[in-house]
Amino acid sequence: MRTISVFGLGYVGSVTAACFSSKGHKVLGIDVATEKVELMAAGKTPIFEPGIQEMITEAHAQGRLTATTDINEAVLGSEISFICVGTPSQANGKLDLKGIRHVCEQIGASLRHKDTFHVVVTRSTILPGTTADVITPALEAASGKKAGRDFGVATNPEFLREGSAIKDFLNPPMTVLGVDDAESEALLKALYAWVPAELFAVPVPSAEMVKYACNTFHALKVAFANEVGTLCKHAGVDTEAVTKIFLSDKQLNISPYYLNPGFAFGGSCLPKDVRALTYRGKELDCKLPLLDSIMPSNHEHIERSALSIMAHGKKKIGMLGLSFKSGTDDLRESPQVLLIKKLLGEGYQAQIWDENVYMGRLIGSNRQFIADNIPHLGSLLTNDLEAVLRECEIVLIGTRVDKAKLESLLQPHHIVIDLINLHKHNRVSHEGEYEGICW
Ligand SMILES: NC(=O)c1ccc[n+]([C@@H]2O[C@H](COP(=O)([O-])OP(=O)(O)OC[C@H]3O[C@@H](n4cnc5c(N)ncnc54)[C@H](O)[C@@H]3O)[C@@H](O)[C@H]2O)c1
């Protein structure tokens, strides 16, 4: 059994307080809104959520849940403080951290009077870096103490949805802990030991970012479904039938596939089909800003890669892989081809190794794409990996390469730029510089 204080008795705070008290912990809620404090102190819920009143009634009757406006009582009387105050948008979209800053100053001022270790855990949604730049400095300044030594600081983003908040809290998709010190980590892991889902204990900025990745993806899914549905309706197609079939594909659609940060998409299908569909949208007078942004986003990824290569100021490039993905000789709309074309245009020298691509075997639209983009490809292409690495300063990994072979050929002066996140769980070991393009 732990003693817990919960700062902010809105949707997240009330559910956090009710659920932890239902797990047998002693919980004290705090809010600047006295009416919320009065409600919880009287055993009544400050918000409506199915099941919350029953939990609060029981915990309150058994003396495990009450509320106060007294910060000292809350901090000195608990081992863990959960921050659940709002983090709204400013008019320009910027995150408003006034509430977070203020509550940290209040908690910090009380920590000044506390001798035992205390853990401050943020449940509010905060951008990566907020703990390091705002929360920890505010707590340290107000307490005169050192985070990680005198008190712990952690993040624990909440994934509940209003309307099913209690169910979500008790059965979350995962538990994410952003922790920097062992004591806070052990305490929080024990607090969540009952959760059936996987627990991830990661550095604080990763935990802060996960919440944004999740919510942005959820928003993206809604917007995608709505734009595809709009197209279906205007094209006279049965949206329900398309959606049902789309959702039945658990291999490529509803799956981790295509969701690992890597290089741009290309090949003979995805760019062509995205263009055709968005063009049809225009013909049907449908505004589809999300679908329309896919090709520009992909183009920007290639541009960004080129800029990160150019930033090194080295002119000799060794490109490993030219086809749009490993295991094919299809060069049509390959982003690797478009990247090399750009670099050649900027005066870079390139040698290209691709074990599947032979000039003499390229025919039809595949040959035409190369004729249109790198007509002198034949003079740059080789199947001698050793020769490419001997000559170049920058090694671009654009296809699957045997790890041991690559490691045996890399020299410390090589700058390795991995375009495809090759061997992501078992990186190429290299004495020189190694960088990814979006990791
Ligand atoms: N609502 C959700 O579904 C949900 C889900 C996950 C995460 N979040 C995040 O959790 C955070 C809280 O969201 P919410 O919907 O519960 O907000 P909310 O507005 O319902 O509640 C915030 C509470 O904090 C109180 N407060 C403000 N300053 C305080 C202070 N100094 N001391 C004590 N209390 C103070 C407010 O009076 C209010 O009652 C936000 O960052 C939000 O993005 C919300």
The ligand as a Gaussian input file, in Angstrom:
#p B3LYP/6-31G(d) Opt

LIG

0 1
 N       -8.948000      13.888000     -20.947000
 C       -8.377000      12.866000     -21.515000
 O       -9.019000      12.002000     -22.130000
 C       -6.897000      12.694000     -21.431000
 C       -6.322000      11.434000     -21.707000
 C       -4.938000      11.285000     -21.587000
 C       -4.155000      12.368000     -21.242000
 N       -4.723000      13.587000     -21.009000
 C       -3.860000      14.687000     -20.592000
 O       -3.945000      14.774000     -19.175000
 C       -3.877000      16.144000     -18.758000
 C       -5.113000      16.506000     -17.962000
 O       -6.240000      16.375000     -18.798000
 P       -7.718000      16.453000     -18.208000
 O       -8.633000      16.220000     -19.343000
 O       -7.823000      15.603000     -17.001000
 O       -7.752000      18.004000     -17.789000
 P       -8.894000      18.776000     -16.977000
 O       -8.923000      20.150000     -17.484000
 O      -10.157000      17.963000     -16.960000
 O       -8.333000      18.761000     -15.469000
 C       -7.223000      19.474000     -15.072000
 C       -7.426000      19.866000     -13.622000
 O       -6.229000      20.428000     -13.110000
 C       -6.588000      21.432000     -12.180000
 N       -5.427000      22.277000     -11.874000
 C       -4.854000      23.231000     -12.630000
 N       -3.791000      23.773000     -11.983000
 C       -3.678000      23.126000     -10.796000
 C       -2.777000      23.215000      -9.694000
 N       -1.788000      24.093000      -9.676000
 N       -2.958000      22.388000      -8.655000
 C       -3.974000      21.487000      -8.644000
 N       -4.856000      21.365000      -9.674000
 C       -4.713000      22.171000     -10.726000
 C       -7.763000      22.135000     -12.841000
 O       -8.530000      22.897000     -11.948000
 C       -8.522000      20.936000     -13.412000
 O       -9.487000      20.445000     -12.494000
 C       -3.672000      16.957000     -20.037000
 O       -2.307000      17.127000     -20.266000
 C       -4.254000      16.051000     -21.116000
 O       -3.691000      16.320000     -22.375000
 C       -6.071000      13.759000     -21.070000

